[in-house]
Amino acid sequence: MESLSLLGEGFAGAFSPINLLWVVLGALLGTAVGVLPGLGSAMAVALLLPVTFSLDPTGAFIMFAGVYFGGLFGDSTMAILVNTPGGSTAIATSFEGHRMAQSGRAPQALATSAIGAFIGGLIATTLVVFFAPVLAEVAILFGPAEYFALAIFAFLASASVVSDSVLRGLGSLIIGLILAVVGIDGISGTQRFTSQVPQLFDGISIIVITVGVLALGEVFNVVFKRREAPPTASKAMTGRPFLTRREFREAFPAWLRGAGIGVPFGVIPVGGAEVPTFMAYGTERQLDRRRRQPAFGRGAIRGVAGPEAAGNATAGTAMGALLAMGLPTSATAAIMLAAFQQYGMQPGPLLFERNADLVWVLLASLFIGLVVLLILNLPLAPLWAKLLLIPRRFLYAGITVFCALGVYATSAALSDLLLVLGIGVVGFLMRRFDFPLAPVMIGVILGPLAETSLRNALLSSGGDAGVLVASPITWVLYGLMGAVLLIVAYRRVRSRAARDV
Amino acid sequence: MTPPAPASPARRLGRTILGAAAVLLSLVLVSLAVVDASSSASGASARNQLTLIAPAAAGGGWDSAAREAQQTLRTHGVVNNSQVVNVPGAGGTIGLSELSGLEGDSSTMMLMGITMLGAIKINGSGVDLDDVTPIARLTDDYDVLVVPADSPYDSADELVAAWREDPAHFAFGGGSLGSVDQMIISQLASRSEIDPGQVNYIAHSGGGELATALLSGTISASVSGYADFEDQIEAGRLKALAVSAPEPVEAIPYPTLNELGYDVELTNWRGIVAPPGLTADEREELEAIVDEMVRSPEWSDVLARNEWTDTYLSGEDFEENLRAESETVDRIWSELGY
């Protein structure tokens, strides 16, 4: 195959001692910013941009490759250990991952997430190597009507995280939607919930919301517990630090399912990698309910494996979309696009012809980055888990500092620090009164996607609602939704009937 | 809530230590801040320490212009030390109001451009460019009018004719609300006897997204930066019909809208401004710094690498130019009802 030999040349270009040093450096840096709440790989790449001016392009891209995946490897660490996700892609991982940590299985959860991230990234990057031009064609199939169908589909697929108490779940969802619409409406220019404060004109960044609701809210919650609980992991960490064969067998299908869900999402710009992580979580939870011994709610390894693989698979194909289409489908990809342009490369249909040498080296270094990250992160898992031995007051004080640092470093705006405090209080109150947190994030992520795509679809058709169901893709999506709803309704009715007898 | 259990002695000690540490830390920070503020107030000169404000987040157009300028100033030895500070938000107007508050600060400049003029008008921001000191116009980016390769329109005239028939059903794509893309489309509409308020404009967040929307048939035509479409045009997936520029551009081999009789010549220009209340000497010094930068070979490399066109204007010329551009932009947005 031609791709294989080109990739071989790419590996030859990437495998020099100095380049390996860059990729390790990038991987370490990426993991570090991923672990810290609020800091993400997007910001790490942005901060590195001026630094890499002095590197040759190959070195710079190899380092970016490490940072790119590193952020996704790192962001689940704090999510699992202390329930404060480092980034929005780790939110879904935190639900079951943190429960695993609470029951003393932190190292296993971390290992599951690292292997999941590796598998997801590996599958997606391999697909990009062989099918990058095809990926570009897939992107063209999606217009706003398809995005809208997809957003509704994702709402339904992740609705299972809402369903413990419908009223509270909907309440949380509405909080999320309210936070999401703050700012100047990008279509009409109308100000919504801004109170004429210019700092709110651009809306509230998802980083501020994630850090506030999930990280700071958790900190306040711990602080206001009347008695200091012993460190979470003071019960002996059970089992070996790595996965047993049984755990591995349990997680393996979930990794593959997660990767399968994540791959297509990288190509289409629908709110980054959060949507597939929630969908993977929802899928695993649905599948779990049908098993004889449901494990969700008590620390299910599949609940970690699925979302992690989905997140990294999305990141992998997102790189493909960036290279083949110049389509930045995530914040990190958008900054990588700026990096490409600084080195005189214009991602798009001609990139593979014009800058073939660089592109293949970049693809090869993505593989190297994944392997390096796996090697770095597996032994680190039991070490990270030791963090839980730190007395809570020190641990959470540290988290608070890093939350503030992360938010400030991203925007350099004092107003964001005030916002994150306010949203943190909201997150705390929600925890106190038993409101689920996941629907807030689902509202924040899917709400704007559904709104903009619906309005853009109607705009492009001149107000004809028929455009929403005009393409085969929308038929398939709505058909699937209808089928799922019917099955669920049928089962409800039947189980009720069975009970009544 | 029941009253909390009495704290154990060890815990109380821990609290005391933590409290003391916090007080100490804040004292150190405050004193450092005071020292910092006094040193910056006592006349750091622009040649020594220059601050460039990028009124946008890292990775955007103004940010990269600021960082390229910083790099050039340093390597060419124009200033000893320069730093870029990002003040993002509200189309750059947050950065603008911050700059207007730095009255008399002769060691700070800010990148800006035509979209900031639009944002001032749309946001109804209290501060405008009369509140700062114009220094220079630096670069231009040219927008092109493109359609998908299989589009029925082979010229701007054909496109405009179809557009005029049914403007509300003709989906035109461009950058985000307030972008120069939207201004050009709106001006093209009014030159073609189409009510700009009728234009069906669909905002997108970048060139890649626009190209995808064109190829998927979501929008019928688009106006946006040439660099974003160049490869798609060359690969034969998009057709360029015209370029928005005052004069024909050698690197962009398409007729200008002017030549086609539409009298549209808006470009995506970037410039640099300084705080208000500068003395004539201070202003001259800043202009000299920018002048040296623009004339350096390093800056030529920057222009070539980013495909920016040099449209350097300084002092009075820029002030006059800025006034004219502001009027044009204000008129466009007034027509659109802002």
Interface residues (C-beta under 8 A of the other chain):
Chain A: M43 A46 L47 L49 P50 F53 A139 I140 L141 F142 G143 P144 I184 G186 I187 G189 P198 Q199 F201 D202 R226 R227 E228 P269 L322 M325 G326 L327 P328 A334 I335 L337 A338 Q341 Q342 G344 Q346 P347 G348 P349 L350 L351 R393 A397 S411 A412 A413 N456 L459 S460 G462
Chain B: T2 P4 A5 R11 G14 L18 A57 A58 G59 G60 S64 R67 Q70 Q71 V85 N86 V87 P88 G89 A90 G91 T93 I94 S97 I122 N123 S125 A168 H169 A171 S176 L177 G178 N200 I202 A203 G206 G207 G208 E209 A211 T212 A213 L215 S216 G217 T218 I219 A227 D228 E230 D231 Q232 E234 A235 R237 R305 N306 Y338
